[in-house]
Amino acid sequence: MEDQELRQKIEVLEKKVDAVYISAEKTRKYFLGVIVVSVIAFVLPLFGLIFAIPSLLTGYADLGGI
């Protein structure tokens, strides 16, 4: 009788471990998505400033010559 009870408990634990694994994978994918979006939200404006700042400085320098 003890063997049967132990097997049932092990099966229950295996199901719980599988559920935790699935939850952890979903959380990992969510965090990965958040990191990717955060990097894109930071890098794209930075990349745009690389082109915008020289243009603004040229425009500002042209105004100073008037």
KOLLO-432105 format. One record per residue: residue number from 1; x, y, z of N, C-alpha, C, O in turn. Coordinates in steps of 0.2 Angstrom, whole numbers, always signed. Atoms other than C-alpha are relative to their C-alpha. Example, Ala and Ser with C-alpha at 12.3 -4.5 7.8 and 13.67 -1.06 7.14 Angstrom:
<rs>
- i;n_px;n_py;n_pz;ca_px;ca_py;ca_pz;c_px;c_py;c_pz;o_px;o_py;o_pz
- 1;+4;-6;+0;+62;-22;+39;+4;+6;+0;+9;+5;+3 $
- 2;-4;-6;-1;+68;-5;+36;-4;+5;+3;-1;+11;+4 $
</rs>
This chain:
<rs>
- i;n_px;n_py;n_pz;ca_px;ca_py;ca_pz;c_px;c_py;c_pz;o_px;o_py;o_pz
- 1;+4;-6;+0;+0;+0;+0;+4;+6;+0;+2;+11;-3 $
- 2;-4;-6;-1;+14;+12;+4;+3;+2;-7;+4;+8;-9 $
- 3;-3;-1;+7;+22;+10;-14;-5;+4;-4;-4;+8;-8 $
- 4;+5;-4;+4;+5;+15;-22;-1;+7;+2;-2;+11;-2 $
- 5;+0;-7;-2;+4;+30;-11;+5;+5;-2;+5;+10;-4 $
- 6;-6;-3;+2;+21;+35;-15;+0;+2;-7;+2;+7;-9 $
- 7;+1;-1;+7;+18;+33;-33;-5;+6;-2;-4;+10;-6 $
- 8;+5;-5;+1;+3;+44;-32;+3;+7;+2;+2;+12;-2 $
- 9;-3;-7;-2;+12;+58;-23;+5;+2;-5;+6;+8;-6 $
- 10;-5;-2;+5;+26;+57;-35;-3;+3;-7;-1;+7;-10 $
- 11;+4;-2;+6;+14;+59;-50;-3;+7;+1;-3;+11;-3 $
- 12;+2;-7;-2;+6;+74;-41;+5;+5;+0;+5;+10;-3 $
- 13;-6;-5;+1;+23;+82;-39;+2;+1;-7;+4;+6;-8 $
- 14;-3;+0;+7;+28;+78;-57;-5;+5;-3;-3;+10;-7 $
- 15;+5;-4;+3;+12;+87;-62;+1;+8;+2;+1;+12;-2 $
- 16;-2;-7;-3;+16;+102;-51;+6;+3;-3;+7;+9;-5 $
- 17;-7;-2;+3;+34;+103;-57;-1;+2;-8;+2;+7;-10 $
- 18;+2;-2;+7;+27;+103;-75;-3;+7;-1;-2;+11;-5 $
- 19;+4;-6;+0;+15;+117;-71;+5;+6;+1;+5;+11;-2 $
- 20;-4;-5;-2;+29;+127;-63;+5;+2;-6;+7;+7;-8 $
- 21;-5;-1;+5;+41;+124;-78;-4;+4;-6;-1;+9;-9 $
- 22;+4;-3;+5;+27;+130;-90;-1;+8;+2;+0;+12;-3 $
- 23;+1;-7;-2;+24;+146;-80;+7;+3;+0;+7;+9;-2 $
- 24;-7;-3;+1;+43;+149;-79;+2;+2;-7;+5;+7;-8 $
- 25;-2;-1;+7;+45;+148;-98;-5;+6;-2;-2;+10;-6 $
- 26;+4;-6;+2;+30;+160;-100;+3;+7;+2;+3;+12;-1 $
- 27;-3;-6;-3;+38;+172;-88;+7;+2;-4;+8;+8;-5 $
- 28;-6;-2;+4;+55;+171;-97;-1;+3;-7;+2;+8;-8 $
- 29;+2;-3;+7;+47;+174;-114;-3;+7;+1;-1;+12;-3 $
- 30;+3;-6;-2;+38;+189;-106;+6;+5;+1;+6;+11;-2 $
- 31;-6;-5;-2;+54;+197;-99;+4;+1;-6;+7;+6;-7 $
- 32;-4;-1;+6;+63;+194;-115;-3;+5;-5;+0;+9;-8 $
- 33;+3;-5;+4;+50;+203;-125;+0;+7;+3;+1;+12;-1 $
- 34;+0;-6;-3;+50;+217;-112;+7;+3;-1;+8;+9;-3 $
- 35;-7;-2;+1;+69;+218;-114;+1;+3;-7;+4;+8;-8 $
- 36;+0;-2;+7;+68;+219;-133;-3;+6;-1;+0;+11;-4 $
- 37;+4;-6;+1;+55;+232;-133;+4;+6;+4;+4;+12;+1 $
- 38;-3;-5;-4;+65;+242;-120;+6;+3;-4;+8;+8;-4 $
- 39;-6;-1;+4;+81;+241;-130;-2;+4;-7;+2;+9;-8 $
- 40;+2;-3;+6;+72;+246;-146;-2;+7;+2;-1;+12;-2 $
- 41;+2;-7;-2;+64;+261;-137;+5;+4;+2;+4;+11;+1 $
- 42;-6;-4;-2;+81;+267;-131;+4;+1;-6;+7;+7;-7 $
- 43;-5;-1;+6;+91;+264;-147;-2;+4;-6;+1;+8;-8 $
- 44;+2;-3;+6;+80;+270;-160;+0;+8;+1;+2;+11;-4 $
- 45;-1;-7;-1;+79;+288;-153;+7;+2;+0;+9;+7;-2 $
- 46;-7;-2;+0;+97;+288;-150;+3;+0;-7;+7;+4;-8 $
- 47;-2;+0;+7;+100;+283;-168;-2;+6;-3;+1;+8;-8 $
- 48;+3;-6;+3;+89;+297;-173;+4;+6;+2;+4;+10;-3 $
- 49;-3;-6;-2;+98;+309;-163;+7;+1;-3;+10;+6;-4 $
- 50;-6;+0;+4;+114;+304;-172;+0;+5;-6;+5;+8;-8 $
- 51;+1;-4;+7;+107;+312;-188;-3;+7;+2;-2;+11;-2 $
- 52;+4;-7;-1;+96;+326;-180;+5;+5;+3;+4;+11;+2 $
- 53;-4;-5;-3;+110;+334;-169;+4;+4;-5;+5;+10;-5 $
- 54;-4;-3;+5;+122;+338;-184;-5;+5;-4;-3;+11;-5 $
- 55;+4;-4;+4;+107;+345;-193;-2;+6;+4;-2;+12;+1 $
- 56;+2;-6;-4;+101;+356;-179;+6;+5;+1;+5;+11;+1 $
- 57;-6;-4;-1;+119;+362;-176;+1;+4;-6;+3;+10;-6 $
- 58;-1;-4;+6;+121;+367;-194;-5;+6;-1;-4;+11;-3 $
- 59;+5;-5;+0;+104;+376;-193;+1;+6;+5;+0;+12;+3 $
- 60;-1;-5;-6;+109;+385;-177;+6;+4;-2;+6;+10;-1 $
- 61;-6;-4;+3;+126;+390;-185;-2;+5;-5;+1;+10;-6 $
- 62;+2;-4;+5;+117;+397;-200;-3;+6;+3;-3;+12;+0 $
- 63;+4;-6;-3;+106;+408;-189;+5;+5;+3;+4;+11;+3 $
- 64;-5;-4;-3;+121;+415;-180;+4;+5;-5;+6;+10;-3 $
- 65;-4;-3;+5;+129;+421;-196;-4;+6;-3;-2;+10;-7 $
- 66;+4;-5;+3;+114;+433;-200;+2;+7;+3;-1;+12;+1 $
</rs>
